[in-house]
Amino acid sequence: MVIISGSHKKKLKQIQLDENEDFQRILIFIQILASL
């Protein structure tokens, strides 16, 4: 998960690179919760 902090501007490019992977993780997490 991406935590927005005072240095989030410096991490913006890295966040953009990780955005798709994080989205996939969120989808998997939701699917796990739905299966409980």
CHARMM-style PDB file with segment names, atoms N, HN, CA, C and O in Angstrom:
ATOM      1  N   MET     1       0.841  -1.186   0.000  1.00  0.00      PROA
ATOM      2  CA  MET     1       0.000   0.000   0.000  1.00  0.00      PROA
ATOM      3  C   MET     1       0.882   1.243   0.000  1.00  0.00      PROA
ATOM      4  O   MET     1       1.959   1.262   0.596  1.00  0.00      PROA
ATOM      5  N   VAL     2       0.408   2.263  -0.671  1.00  0.00      PROA
ATOM      6  HN  VAL     2      -0.467   2.247  -1.156  1.00  0.00      PROA
ATOM      7  CA  VAL     2       1.182   3.498  -0.761  1.00  0.00      PROA
ATOM      8  C   VAL     2       0.770   4.442   0.360  1.00  0.00      PROA
ATOM      9  O   VAL     2      -0.402   4.797   0.483  1.00  0.00      PROA
ATOM     10  N   ILE     3       1.735   4.844   1.171  1.00  0.00      PROA
ATOM     11  HN  ILE     3       2.687   4.556   1.071  1.00  0.00      PROA
ATOM     12  CA  ILE     3       1.453   5.784   2.252  1.00  0.00      PROA
ATOM     13  C   ILE     3       1.930   7.173   1.831  1.00  0.00      PROA
ATOM     14  O   ILE     3       3.119   7.378   1.584  1.00  0.00      PROA
ATOM     15  N   ILE     4       0.996   8.128   1.750  1.00  0.00      PROA
ATOM     16  HN  ILE     4       0.031   7.962   1.951  1.00  0.00      PROA
ATOM     17  CA  ILE     4       1.346   9.486   1.358  1.00  0.00      PROA
ATOM     18  C   ILE     4       1.995  10.187   2.543  1.00  0.00      PROA
ATOM     19  O   ILE     4       1.427  10.238   3.634  1.00  0.00      PROA
ATOM     20  N   SER     5       3.188  10.728   2.319  1.00  0.00      PROA
ATOM     21  HN  SER     5       3.649  10.687   1.433  1.00  0.00      PROA
ATOM     22  CA  SER     5       3.900  11.428   3.381  1.00  0.00      PROA
ATOM     23  C   SER     5       4.471  12.729   2.837  1.00  0.00      PROA
ATOM     24  O   SER     5       4.212  13.095   1.691  1.00  0.00      PROA
ATOM     25  N   GLY     6       5.240  13.420   3.649  1.00  0.00      PROA
ATOM     26  HN  GLY     6       5.451  13.123   4.580  1.00  0.00      PROA
ATOM     27  CA  GLY     6       5.830  14.685   3.234  1.00  0.00      PROA
ATOM     28  C   GLY     6       6.782  14.513   2.063  1.00  0.00      PROA
ATOM     29  O   GLY     6       7.041  15.459   1.319  1.00  0.00      PROA
ATOM     30  N   SER     7       7.303  13.301   1.902  1.00  0.00      PROA
ATOM     31  HN  SER     7       7.093  12.532   2.506  1.00  0.00      PROA
ATOM     32  CA  SER     7       8.263  13.042   0.826  1.00  0.00      PROA
ATOM     33  C   SER     7       7.608  12.334  -0.349  1.00  0.00      PROA
ATOM     34  O   SER     7       8.295  11.739  -1.178  1.00  0.00      PROA
ATOM     35  N   HSD     8       6.271  12.395  -0.426  1.00  0.00      PROA
ATOM     36  HN  HSD     8       5.712  12.878   0.248  1.00  0.00      PROA
ATOM     37  CA  HSD     8       5.559  11.641  -1.467  1.00  0.00      PROA
ATOM     38  C   HSD     8       5.897  12.169  -2.860  1.00  0.00      PROA
ATOM     39  O   HSD     8       5.833  11.422  -3.837  1.00  0.00      PROA
ATOM     40  N   LYS     9       6.252  13.439  -2.959  1.00  0.00      PROA
ATOM     41  HN  LYS     9       6.304  14.046  -2.166  1.00  0.00      PROA
ATOM     42  CA  LYS     9       6.598  13.991  -4.273  1.00  0.00      PROA
ATOM     43  C   LYS     9       7.858  13.334  -4.815  1.00  0.00      PROA
ATOM     44  O   LYS     9       7.965  13.077  -6.014  1.00  0.00      PROA
ATOM     45  N   LYS    10       8.811  13.063  -3.929  1.00  0.00      PROA
ATOM     46  HN  LYS    10       8.724  13.272  -2.955  1.00  0.00      PROA
ATOM     47  CA  LYS    10      10.057  12.422  -4.354  1.00  0.00      PROA
ATOM     48  C   LYS    10       9.806  10.980  -4.781  1.00  0.00      PROA
ATOM     49  O   LYS    10      10.519  10.428  -5.620  1.00  0.00      PROA
ATOM     50  N   LYS    11       8.778  10.384  -4.184  1.00  0.00      PROA
ATOM     51  HN  LYS    11       8.200  10.832  -3.503  1.00  0.00      PROA
ATOM     52  CA  LYS    11       8.477   8.981  -4.463  1.00  0.00      PROA
ATOM     53  C   LYS    11       7.457   8.824  -5.578  1.00  0.00      PROA
ATOM     54  O   LYS    11       7.065   7.706  -5.912  1.00  0.00      PROA
ATOM     55  N   LEU    12       7.022   9.946  -6.157  1.00  0.00      PROA
ATOM     56  HN  LEU    12       7.341  10.854  -5.885  1.00  0.00      PROA
ATOM     57  CA  LEU    12       5.929   9.905  -7.125  1.00  0.00      PROA
ATOM     58  C   LEU    12       6.250   8.990  -8.300  1.00  0.00      PROA
ATOM     59  O   LEU    12       5.407   8.196  -8.717  1.00  0.00      PROA
ATOM     60  N   LYS    13       7.467   9.097  -8.837  1.00  0.00      PROA
ATOM     61  HN  LYS    13       8.152   9.742  -8.498  1.00  0.00      PROA
ATOM     62  CA  LYS    13       7.833   8.257  -9.978  1.00  0.00      PROA
ATOM     63  C   LYS    13       7.818   6.782  -9.599  1.00  0.00      PROA
ATOM     64  O   LYS    13       7.365   5.945 -10.380  1.00  0.00      PROA
ATOM     65  N   GLN    14       8.304   6.462  -8.418  1.00  0.00      PROA
ATOM     66  HN  GLN    14       8.672   7.142  -7.784  1.00  0.00      PROA
ATOM     67  CA  GLN    14       8.316   5.074  -7.971  1.00  0.00      PROA
ATOM     68  C   GLN    14       6.893   4.581  -7.751  1.00  0.00      PROA
ATOM     69  O   GLN    14       6.574   3.428  -8.037  1.00  0.00      PROA
ATOM     70  N   ILE    15       6.046   5.461  -7.241  1.00  0.00      PROA
ATOM     71  HN  ILE    15       6.305   6.399  -7.008  1.00  0.00      PROA
ATOM     72  CA  ILE    15       4.640   5.092  -7.036  1.00  0.00      PROA
ATOM     73  C   ILE    15       3.997   4.765  -8.373  1.00  0.00      PROA
ATOM     74  O   ILE    15       3.241   3.800  -8.480  1.00  0.00      PROA
ATOM     75  N   GLN    16       4.292   5.564  -9.394  1.00  0.00      PROA
ATOM     76  HN  GLN    16       4.906   6.348  -9.307  1.00  0.00      PROA
ATOM     77  CA  GLN    16       3.712   5.321 -10.713  1.00  0.00      PROA
ATOM     78  C   GLN    16       4.172   3.974 -11.261  1.00  0.00      PROA
ATOM     79  O   GLN    16       3.401   3.273 -11.917  1.00  0.00      PROA
ATOM     80  N   LEU    17       5.417   3.613 -10.997  1.00  0.00      PROA
ATOM     81  HN  LEU    17       6.043   4.183 -10.464  1.00  0.00      PROA
ATOM     82  CA  LEU    17       5.932   2.329 -11.467  1.00  0.00      PROA
ATOM     83  C   LEU    17       5.259   1.170 -10.735  1.00  0.00      PROA
ATOM     84  O   LEU    17       5.023   0.112 -11.317  1.00  0.00      PROA
ATOM     85  N   ASP    18       4.951   1.379  -9.455  1.00  0.00      PROA
ATOM     86  HN  ASP    18       5.142   2.239  -8.982  1.00  0.00      PROA
ATOM     87  CA  ASP    18       4.395   0.309  -8.634  1.00  0.00      PROA
ATOM     88  C   ASP    18       2.872   0.273  -8.667  1.00  0.00      PROA
ATOM     89  O   ASP    18       2.257  -0.630  -8.099  1.00  0.00      PROA
ATOM     90  N   GLU    19       2.260   1.257  -9.335  1.00  0.00      PROA
ATOM     91  HN  GLU    19       2.759   1.991  -9.796  1.00  0.00      PROA
ATOM     92  CA  GLU    19       0.809   1.400  -9.261  1.00  0.00      PROA
ATOM     93  C   GLU    19       0.100   0.137  -9.760  1.00  0.00      PROA
ATOM     94  O   GLU    19      -0.820  -0.351  -9.104  1.00  0.00      PROA
ATOM     95  N   ASN    20       0.517  -0.394 -10.907  1.00  0.00      PROA
ATOM     96  HN  ASN    20       1.264   0.002 -11.440  1.00  0.00      PROA
ATOM     97  CA  ASN    20      -0.139  -1.572 -11.468  1.00  0.00      PROA
ATOM     98  C   ASN    20       0.012  -2.783 -10.555  1.00  0.00      PROA
ATOM     99  O   ASN    20      -0.935  -3.543 -10.355  1.00  0.00      PROA
ATOM    100  N   GLU    21       1.206  -2.953 -10.004  1.00  0.00      PROA
ATOM    101  HN  GLU    21       1.976  -2.335 -10.167  1.00  0.00      PROA
ATOM    102  CA  GLU    21       1.438  -4.101  -9.114  1.00  0.00      PROA
ATOM    103  C   GLU    21       0.592  -3.975  -7.857  1.00  0.00      PROA
ATOM    104  O   GLU    21       0.011  -4.956  -7.395  1.00  0.00      PROA
ATOM    105  N   ASP    22       0.521  -2.764  -7.302  1.00  0.00      PROA
ATOM    106  HN  ASP    22       0.993  -1.967  -7.677  1.00  0.00      PROA
ATOM    107  CA  ASP    22      -0.289  -2.536  -6.106  1.00  0.00      PROA
ATOM    108  C   ASP    22      -1.756  -2.806  -6.399  1.00  0.00      PROA
ATOM    109  O   ASP    22      -2.469  -3.358  -5.561  1.00  0.00      PROA
ATOM    110  N   PHE    23      -2.210  -2.413  -7.595  1.00  0.00      PROA
ATOM    111  HN  PHE    23      -1.631  -1.964  -8.276  1.00  0.00      PROA
ATOM    112  CA  PHE    23      -3.601  -2.623  -7.969  1.00  0.00      PROA
ATOM    113  C   PHE    23      -3.916  -4.112  -8.016  1.00  0.00      PROA
ATOM    114  O   PHE    23      -4.979  -4.541  -7.568  1.00  0.00      PROA
ATOM    115  N   GLN    24      -2.992  -4.897  -8.557  1.00  0.00      PROA
ATOM    116  HN  GLN    24      -2.128  -4.548  -8.921  1.00  0.00      PROA
ATOM    117  CA  GLN    24      -3.185  -6.347  -8.615  1.00  0.00      PROA
ATOM    118  C   GLN    24      -3.245  -6.930  -7.205  1.00  0.00      PROA
ATOM    119  O   GLN    24      -4.043  -7.829  -6.939  1.00  0.00      PROA
ATOM    120  N   ARG    25      -2.412  -6.426  -6.308  1.00  0.00      PROA
ATOM    121  HN  ARG    25      -1.764  -5.695  -6.524  1.00  0.00      PROA
ATOM    122  CA  ARG    25      -2.410  -6.912  -4.925  1.00  0.00      PROA
ATOM    123  C   ARG    25      -3.731  -6.600  -4.245  1.00  0.00      PROA
ATOM    124  O   ARG    25      -4.260  -7.416  -3.490  1.00  0.00      PROA
ATOM    125  N   ILE    26      -4.266  -5.399  -4.520  1.00  0.00      PROA
ATOM    126  HN  ILE    26      -3.836  -4.736  -5.133  1.00  0.00      PROA
ATOM    127  CA  ILE    26      -5.548  -5.009  -3.931  1.00  0.00      PROA
ATOM    128  C   ILE    26      -6.653  -5.928  -4.431  1.00  0.00      PROA
ATOM    129  O   ILE    26      -7.504  -6.358  -3.652  1.00  0.00      PROA
ATOM    130  N   LEU    27      -6.646  -6.231  -5.728  1.00  0.00      PROA
ATOM    131  HN  LEU    27      -5.955  -5.882  -6.361  1.00  0.00      PROA
ATOM    132  CA  LEU    27      -7.660  -7.123  -6.285  1.00  0.00      PROA
ATOM    133  C   LEU    27      -7.590  -8.500  -5.632  1.00  0.00      PROA
ATOM    134  O   LEU    27      -8.619  -9.087  -5.295  1.00  0.00      PROA
ATOM    135  N   ILE    28      -6.386  -9.006  -5.458  1.00  0.00      PROA
ATOM    136  HN  ILE    28      -5.551  -8.529  -5.732  1.00  0.00      PROA
ATOM    137  CA  ILE    28      -6.215 -10.327  -4.824  1.00  0.00      PROA
ATOM    138  C   ILE    28      -6.702 -10.279  -3.383  1.00  0.00      PROA
ATOM    139  O   ILE    28      -7.353 -11.210  -2.908  1.00  0.00      PROA
ATOM    140  N   PHE    29      -6.381  -9.180  -2.684  1.00  0.00      PROA
ATOM    141  HN  PHE    29      -5.852  -8.424  -3.070  1.00  0.00      PROA
ATOM    142  CA  PHE    29      -6.795  -9.027  -1.296  1.00  0.00      PROA
ATOM    143  C   PHE    29      -8.316  -9.013  -1.179  1.00  0.00      PROA
ATOM    144  O   PHE    29      -8.887  -9.639  -0.286  1.00  0.00      PROA
ATOM    145  N   ILE    30      -8.961  -8.296  -2.085  1.00  0.00      PROA
ATOM    146  HN  ILE    30      -8.498  -7.787  -2.811  1.00  0.00      PROA
ATOM    147  CA  ILE    30     -10.430  -8.239  -2.094  1.00  0.00      PROA
ATOM    148  C   ILE    30     -11.017  -9.626  -2.357  1.00  0.00      PROA
ATOM    149  O   ILE    30     -12.000 -10.022  -1.731  1.00  0.00      PROA
ATOM    150  N   GLN    31     -10.408 -10.354  -3.283  1.00  0.00      PROA
ATOM    151  HN  GLN    31      -9.610 -10.032  -3.791  1.00  0.00      PROA
ATOM    152  CA  GLN    31     -10.890 -11.700  -3.600  1.00  0.00      PROA
ATOM    153  C   GLN    31     -10.750 -12.627  -2.401  1.00  0.00      PROA
ATOM    154  O   GLN    31     -11.616 -13.468  -2.157  1.00  0.00      PROA
ATOM    155  N   ILE    32      -9.663 -12.475  -1.654  1.00  0.00      PROA
ATOM    156  HN  ILE    32      -8.960 -11.792  -1.852  1.00  0.00      PROA
ATOM    157  CA  ILE    32      -9.458 -13.297  -0.454  1.00  0.00      PROA
ATOM    158  C   ILE    32     -10.527 -12.975   0.579  1.00  0.00      PROA
ATOM    159  O   ILE    32     -11.103 -13.881   1.180  1.00  0.00      PROA
ATOM    160  N   LEU    33     -10.795 -11.687   0.789  1.00  0.00      PROA
ATOM    161  HN  LEU    33     -10.328 -10.951   0.300  1.00  0.00      PROA
ATOM    162  CA  LEU    33     -11.826 -11.296   1.759  1.00  0.00      PROA
ATOM    163  C   LEU    33     -13.194 -11.817   1.330  1.00  0.00      PROA
ATOM    164  O   LEU    33     -13.986 -12.262   2.161  1.00  0.00      PROA
ATOM    165  N   ALA    34     -13.464 -11.760   0.030  1.00  0.00      PROA
ATOM    166  HN  ALA    34     -12.820 -11.399  -0.645  1.00  0.00      PROA
ATOM    167  CA  ALA    34     -14.763 -12.193  -0.483  1.00  0.00      PROA
ATOM    168  C   ALA    34     -14.952 -13.701  -0.312  1.00  0.00      PROA
ATOM    169  O   ALA    34     -16.080 -14.182  -0.213  1.00  0.00      PROA
ATOM    170  N   SER    35     -13.842 -14.442  -0.279  1.00  0.00      PROA
ATOM    171  HN  SER    35     -12.926 -14.051  -0.360  1.00  0.00      PROA
ATOM    172  CA  SER    35     -13.939 -15.893  -0.182  1.00  0.00      PROA
ATOM    173  C   SER    35     -14.075 -16.372   1.261  1.00  0.00      PROA
ATOM    174  O   SER    35     -14.316 -17.555   1.500  1.00  0.00      PROA
ATOM    175  N   LEU    36     -13.925 -15.471   2.216  1.00  0.00      PROA
ATOM    176  HN  LEU    36     -13.730 -14.509   2.022  1.00  0.00      PROA
ATOM    177  CA  LEU    36     -14.024 -15.858   3.625  1.00  0.00      PROA
ATOM    178  C   LEU    36     -15.471 -16.050   4.042  1.00  0.00      PROA
ATOM    179  OT1 LEU    36     -15.743 -16.378   5.197  1.00  0.00      PROA
TER     180      LEU     36
END
